[in-house]
Amino acid sequence: MLLLGSYLSQFFPVTYADLEITIGRPTGNIQIKRFERRVREYLEKQEYDILAISCWTSLSYKATMSVARIAREIYPDRLIVVGGYHPTARPDEFQTADNIIDYLIQGEGELALKQIADSYPVRKRPPETQIIVAPSVMPDNFVNPKWELIEPFLRAEFPSGIRSVAVFLSRGCPFDCSFCMESLKERRWHPYAPERAVELVREAVERLKVGVVNFGDACFGLRPQWRKEFFQRLIDSKPSYWITFETRPEFFDEDDIKLLSQLKVAIELGVESCSPTMLKLMNKTKNPEKFLEDFERTSRLFDQYGVIHMANIIFNHPGETEETLKETFDFIDRMINTSNSSLTWACHGYMFYPGSLIERDKGRYEAEFGTVIQEPSWWHKDEDQLINSRKVIPSRDLGDGRVDLWKQMLKARDEQFRSCVTSEAFHFAADTYHPSWRTDPRY
């Protein structure tokens, strides 16, 4: 949202709000009523011509529709524009009989929003909801975040300051992982130039006084030349803050890792599974054996150079069976049969999202594996949506109450996970992914 506002503020006055933080995401009837009351109080005090709502993921669908309905009641003549992954995946769910929403943007929003704003004084509201397939934003139109747009919000909501900030140094992802919504957007990877990326990071740290910067890119560091130049320029800037980012394990060679060892970094590796069968089902790689070899090689190099890293693992993806769980845990057991490792494991259950390859091919998983998506439209329910999005029986093999088998297998290895890592990796994992570790005397 900040990048959208920063781009548009070159041409129009922009006001920024983050209702999810100031009010909260509603998960039940009482919270929804409170949310709607607070939204009405907020909007009644605002002067605007265009309300642009980010329905970033399906988790924001109910809130987005509530905000749009309230805004339409208060200001019948103002424009309402909605963009994000969910409207890109399911535009029909925003098209109502009374045309509450004027424009739906599919894809990246900057250029489309400017076009809408440019034409507003002449065209006003369209007679029915318009769907705009937006052009991708190329580096020529990239802007640096305009931090002054959010500073009043930060002072009000975080009077003691914030610990970390996410910045985006590139856009696009050429991969088509089955569980992800990113493939709804253009697949080309295009970054800020390395020198500009370093300047963006420096400015974020200076303005916000944070101790951690997360690179939020969907596919960080795809090109080796860009990656190495960026790391070297970052080293030359002598940062004192921590850096985190997620990337693919096969990207990194020893030269990358030598550079990273000169920074305070914690790297998330998007491994997703250690089962060759599941990696193919996830569309993560066409050569799962090579992918896992690359992960192990990269992880051992990170250990050698003392670079903290985490393996992100998704369990209960459609098609998961007891056999694929065994494949993953056999691989994990080999990786944790060591000491002084810098590797920790960030494991979570699969979440079903519309627009993903799994949704587009749901019938195949149901017929072949017996997969059951128990809440296929969970974003419509007035319940805890995070919980409902994970209500998936991955296969016939893991039905009948066995859906939590992966949690049992994970818990059985908890002590070994703790004991095999360095003190620095242990503390970082406890502070980020494993709060239960904070009761350990070593913490």
C-alpha positions in Angstrom: 0.0 0.0 0.0 2.8 2.4 0.8 4.4 1.9 -2.7 1.0 2.5 -4.3 0.5 5.7 -2.2 4.1 6.8 -2.9 3.7 6.5 -6.7 0.3 8.3 -6.7 1.5 11.1 -4.4 3.7 12.4 -7.2 0.4 13.5 -8.9 -2.3 13.7 -6.2 -2.8 14.3 -2.5 -2.8 10.9 -0.8 -3.9 9.8 2.7 -2.7 6.4 4.0 -4.6 4.1 6.5 -4.0 0.6 7.7 -7.3 -0.5 9.2 -6.1 -4.0 9.9 -3.6 -2.5 12.4 -5.7 0.4 13.8 -8.9 -1.7 14.1 -7.9 -5.3 13.6 -9.1 -8.1 11.3 -12.6 -9.2 12.4 -13.0 -13.0 12.9 -16.5 -13.2 14.5 -19.8 -11.5 14.7 -19.0 -9.2 17.6 -15.7 -8.2 16.1 -17.3 -7.6 12.7 -19.8 -5.2 14.3 -17.0 -3.4 16.1 -14.9 -3.2 13.0 -17.8 -1.7 11.0 -18.6 0.9 13.6 -14.9 2.0 13.8 -14.7 2.1 10.0 -17.8 4.3 9.8 -16.3 6.6 12.4 -13.1 6.9 10.4 -14.6 7.4 7.0 -17.0 10.0 8.2 -14.1 12.2 9.0 -12.3 11.8 5.7 -12.4 14.0 2.6 -11.5 12.1 -0.5 -12.6 11.5 -4.1 -11.3 8.0 -4.5 -11.1 5.2 -1.9 -8.6 2.6 -3.0 -8.8 -0.6 -0.9 -6.1 -3.3 -0.9 -7.7 -6.7 -0.6 -4.2 -8.1 -0.4 -5.2 -11.8 0.1 -8.4 -13.6 0.7 -8.0 -13.0 4.4 -9.1 -9.4 3.8 -12.2 -10.2 1.6 -14.9 -9.8 4.3 -13.3 -6.6 5.6 -12.9 -5.2 2.1 -16.6 -5.6 1.4 -17.6 -4.1 4.7 -15.4 -1.0 4.1 -16.8 -0.6 0.6 -20.4 -0.9 1.7 -20.0 1.6 4.5 -18.1 4.1 2.2 -20.9 3.8 -0.4 -23.5 4.6 2.2 -21.7 7.7 3.4 -20.5 9.0 0.1 -22.7 7.7 -2.8 -20.9 9.7 -5.4 -17.2 8.8 -4.6 -15.2 6.2 -6.4 -14.3 2.9 -4.8 -11.4 0.9 -6.3 -10.3 -2.5 -5.1 -7.1 -4.4 -6.0 -5.0 -7.2 -4.7 -4.5 -11.0 -5.1 -8.1 -11.9 -4.3 -9.8 -9.6 -6.8 -7.3 -10.8 -9.3 -8.3 -14.4 -8.6 -12.0 -13.9 -8.0 -13.3 -10.6 -9.6 -16.9 -12.0 -9.7 -17.0 -11.9 -5.9 -16.8 -8.1 -5.9 -19.4 -7.5 -8.5 -22.7 -6.8 -6.7 -26.2 -6.1 -8.0 -25.9 -2.5 -6.7 -22.4 -1.9 -8.1 -20.8 -1.0 -4.7 -17.4 -1.1 -6.2 -16.6 1.0 -9.3 -13.3 -0.5 -10.4 -11.5 -3.8 -9.8 -7.8 -3.9 -10.7 -6.2 -7.2 -11.6 -2.4 -7.1 -11.3 -0.2 -4.3 -10.1 -2.1 -1.1 -9.2 0.0 2.0 -9.7 -0.6 2.8 -13.4 -4.2 1.7 -13.4 -5.0 3.8 -10.3 -3.4 6.9 -11.9 -5.4 6.3 -15.0 -8.6 6.1 -12.9 -7.7 9.3 -11.0 -6.8 11.2 -14.2 -10.2 10.5 -15.7 -12.2 11.0 -12.5 -13.0 14.8 -12.9 -14.7 14.0 -16.3 -16.1 10.5 -16.0 -17.1 10.3 -12.3 -18.6 6.9 -11.4 -19.1 4.3 -14.2 -22.6 2.8 -14.6 -21.3 -0.7 -13.5 -18.2 -2.3 -12.0 -15.3 -2.1 -14.4 -12.5 -4.7 -14.4 -9.1 -3.4 -15.4 -6.3 -5.7 -16.3 -3.4 -3.5 -15.2 0.0 -3.3 -16.9 2.9 -4.4 -14.9 5.1 -1.7 -13.4 8.6 -1.7 -14.8 11.7 -0.3 -13.1 11.4 3.1 -14.9 8.2 3.7 -12.8 9.5 2.3 -9.5 9.5 4.8 -6.7 11.1 4.8 -3.3 8.6 4.6 -0.4 7.5 8.0 0.7 7.9 7.4 4.4 6.2 10.6 5.5 2.9 9.1 4.3 2.9 6.6 7.1 4.8 8.4 9.8 1.7 9.9 11.5 0.2 6.4 11.5 3.3 4.9 13.0 3.5 7.5 15.7 -0.1 6.9 16.7 0.0 3.1 16.6 3.6 2.4 17.6 4.7 5.3 19.9 7.7 3.3 21.0 8.8 2.7 17.4 8.9 -0.5 15.4 11.5 -3.2 15.4 11.4 -4.2 11.8 10.3 -3.1 8.3 9.7 -4.9 5.0 10.9 -3.4 1.8 10.5 -4.7 -1.7 13.5 -4.7 -4.0 12.0 -6.5 -7.0 8.7 -7.7 -8.5 7.6 -10.8 -10.2 8.3 -14.5 -9.9 8.9 -16.9 -12.8 7.9 -20.0 -10.8 4.4 -21.5 -10.5 4.3 -23.2 -7.2 1.0 -25.0 -6.7 0.1 -23.4 -3.3 0.9 -19.8 -4.2 -1.1 -16.9 -5.6 1.9 -15.1 -7.0 1.5 -16.7 -10.4 -1.6 -14.6 -10.9 0.7 -11.7 -11.7 3.2 -11.3 -14.5 6.0 -13.8 -14.3 8.9 -11.6 -15.3 11.4 -10.7 -12.5 12.4 -7.0 -12.5 14.4 -5.4 -9.7 15.5 -1.9 -8.6 19.1 -1.3 -9.7 21.5 -2.6 -7.0 22.7 0.9 -6.0 19.2 2.2 -5.7 18.1 -0.9 -3.7 20.8 -0.2 -1.2 19.8 3.4 -0.9 16.2 2.4 -0.4 17.2 0.1 2.5 19.5 2.8 4.0 16.7 5.4 3.9 14.2 3.0 5.6 16.6 2.3 8.5 17.4 6.0 9.0 13.8 7.1 8.9 12.2 4.4 11.0 15.2 3.5 13.3 14.6 -0.2 12.9 16.9 -3.0 13.8 15.7 -5.5 11.2 15.0 -5.1 7.5 13.1 -7.8 5.7 13.3 -8.0 1.9 9.7 -8.9 1.1 10.3 -9.9 -2.5 8.4 -12.9 -3.9 11.6 -14.2 -5.5 14.6 -12.5 -4.0 17.9 -12.3 -6.0 17.0 -14.3 -9.1 19.9 -13.0 -11.2 23.4 -13.9 -9.8 25.0 -10.7 -11.1 22.4 -8.5 -9.5 22.6 -10.5 -6.2 26.3 -10.3 -5.9 26.5 -6.6 -6.7 23.7 -5.8 -4.3 25.4 -7.8 -1.4 28.7 -6.1 -2.0 27.2 -2.6 -2.1 25.3 -3.5 1.1 28.5 -4.6 2.8 30.2 -1.4 1.7 27.5 0.6 3.5 28.5 -1.1 6.8 25.0 -1.9 8.1 24.5 -2.5 11.8 21.0 -3.9 11.4 19.8 -7.5 10.8 18.6 -8.5 7.3 16.1 -11.3 6.6 14.7 -12.5 3.3 13.3 -15.7 1.7 14.8 -17.2 -1.4 15.2 -20.5 -3.2 18.0 -22.8 -2.0 19.4 -23.5 -5.5 20.2 -19.8 -6.2 23.2 -19.5 -3.9 26.8 -20.4 -4.6 29.8 -20.1 -2.3 30.6 -16.6 -3.5 27.2 -15.4 -2.4 27.6 -17.1 1.0 31.0 -15.6 1.6 29.4 -12.2 1.0 26.5 -12.9 3.2 28.8 -14.0 6.1 29.9 -10.4 6.3 26.4 -9.3 7.2 24.0 -9.9 10.1 21.5 -12.0 8.1 18.9 -14.7 8.7 17.8 -16.4 5.4 14.6 -18.3 4.8 14.9 -21.0 2.2 11.7 -21.9 0.4 12.2 -25.7 0.5 8.5 -26.5 1.2 9.0 -30.3 1.4 11.9 -32.8 1.5 9.8 -35.4 -0.3 10.6 -35.8 -4.0 7.0 -36.9 -4.5 5.6 -33.7 -2.8 8.1 -31.4 -4.5 6.7 -32.5 -7.9 3.1 -32.2 -6.7 3.9 -28.7 -5.5 5.3 -27.8 -8.9 8.4 -26.6 -7.0 10.9 -28.2 -9.3 11.0 -30.6 -12.2 14.1 -32.3 -10.7 13.4 -32.8 -7.0 16.5 -34.9 -6.3 18.7 -32.2 -7.7 16.7 -29.6 -5.8 17.2 -31.4 -2.5 20.9 -31.9 -3.2 21.2 -28.1 -3.8 19.4 -27.4 -0.6 21.7 -29.7 1.4 24.8 -28.3 -0.3 23.7 -24.7 0.3 22.8 -25.4 3.9 26.2 -27.0 4.7 27.9 -24.0 3.2 25.8 -21.7 5.3 26.8 -23.8 8.3 30.5 -23.6 7.3 30.3 -19.8 7.2 28.1 -19.4 10.2 25.1 -17.9 8.3 21.8 -18.4 10.1 19.2 -19.9 7.8 15.8 -21.5 8.1 14.0 -24.1 5.9 10.4 -23.3 5.3 8.3 -26.5 5.1 4.6 -26.9 4.2 2.9 -30.0 5.6 -0.5 -31.5 4.5 -0.3 -30.0 1.0 -2.9 -31.9 -1.1 -1.5 -35.3 -1.9 0.5 -35.6 1.3 0.6 -39.2 2.7 2.3 -41.0 5.5 4.9 -42.1 3.0 5.7 -38.6 1.9 5.9 -37.5 5.5 8.4 -40.2 6.2 10.4 -39.1 3.2 10.5 -35.5 4.5 11.4 -36.5 8.1 14.1 -39.0 6.9 15.7 -36.1 5.1 15.3 -33.8 8.2 16.8 -36.5 10.5 19.9 -36.6 8.3 20.2 -32.8 8.4 19.8 -32.5 12.2 22.2 -35.4 12.9 25.0 -32.9 13.5 26.1 -30.2 15.9 26.8 -26.5 15.6 24.4 -26.1 12.7 23.0 -22.8 11.7 19.9 -24.4 10.2 16.5 -24.3 11.9 13.1 -25.4 10.5 10.0 -23.3 10.1 7.1 -25.7 9.6 3.4 -25.0 9.1 0.3 -26.5 7.7 -0.9 -25.9 4.1 -3.4 -23.0 3.5 -5.8 -23.2 0.7 -6.0 -20.1 -1.5 -8.2 -19.3 -4.5 -6.3 -18.5 -7.7 -3.6 -21.0 -6.8 -2.7 -23.9 -9.1 -4.3 -26.3 -6.6 -7.7 -24.5 -6.8 -7.4 -24.5 -10.6 -6.8 -28.3 -10.6 -8.8 -29.2 -7.5 -10.7 -32.0 -9.2 -7.5 -33.9 -9.9 -6.4 -33.9 -6.2 -9.8 -35.0 -5.1 -10.0 -37.9 -7.6 -6.4 -39.1 -7.4 -5.6 -38.6 -3.7 -9.0 -38.2 -1.9 -8.1 -34.6 -0.9 -10.9 -32.8 0.8 -10.9 -29.0 1.0 -13.3 -28.7 4.0 -13.9 -25.0 3.7 -13.5 -24.2 -0.1 -15.0 -20.7 0.4 -13.6 -19.9 3.9 -13.2 -16.2 3.2 -17.0 -15.8 3.2 -17.4 -17.1 6.7 -17.7 -15.0 9.9 -15.2 -17.2 11.7 -11.5 -17.5 12.3 -10.4 -17.5 8.7 -6.8 -18.6 9.3 -8.1 -21.8 11.0 -10.6 -22.4 8.3 -8.1 -22.0 5.5 -6.1 -24.9 6.9 -9.0 -27.3 7.2 -7.7 -29.7 4.5 -7.6 -33.5 4.5 -4.6 -34.0 2.1 -5.3 -37.6 1.2 -7.2 -40.8 2.0 -4.1 -42.0 3.8 -4.3 -39.0 6.3 -8.0 -39.0 6.9 -9.8 -40.5 9.9 -8.2 -38.3 12.5 -4.6 -38.6 11.1 -4.4 -35.2 9.7 -2.2 -34.0 12.5 0.4 -36.8 12.1 3.0 -34.3 10.9 2.7 -32.3 14.1 3.3 -35.5 16.2 6.4 -36.3 14.1 7.7 -32.8 14.4 7.2 -32.7 18.2 9.1 -35.9 18.6 12.2 -34.2 17.2 11.9 -30.9 19.1 14.8 -31.6 21.5 17.1 -32.6 18.6 16.1 -29.5 16.7 17.2 -27.4 19.7 20.4 -29.3 20.5 21.9 -29.4 17.0 22.1 -25.6 16.4 24.5 -22.9 17.4 23.6 -20.5 20.3 23.1 -17.7 17.8 20.8 -19.7 15.6 18.9 -21.0 18.7 18.2 -17.5 20.0 17.2 -16.2 16.6 14.8 -19.1 16.1 13.3 -18.7 19.6 12.7 -15.0 18.9 11.1 -15.6 15.5 9.6 -19.0 14.9 9.7 -21.1 18.1 8.4 -19.1 21.1 8.2 -22.3 23.1 12.0 -22.4 23.0 12.1 -19.3 25.2 11.4 -21.5 28.3 14.6 -23.5 27.6 17.4 -22.7 30.0 19.7 -22.1 27.0 17.6 -19.1 26.1 
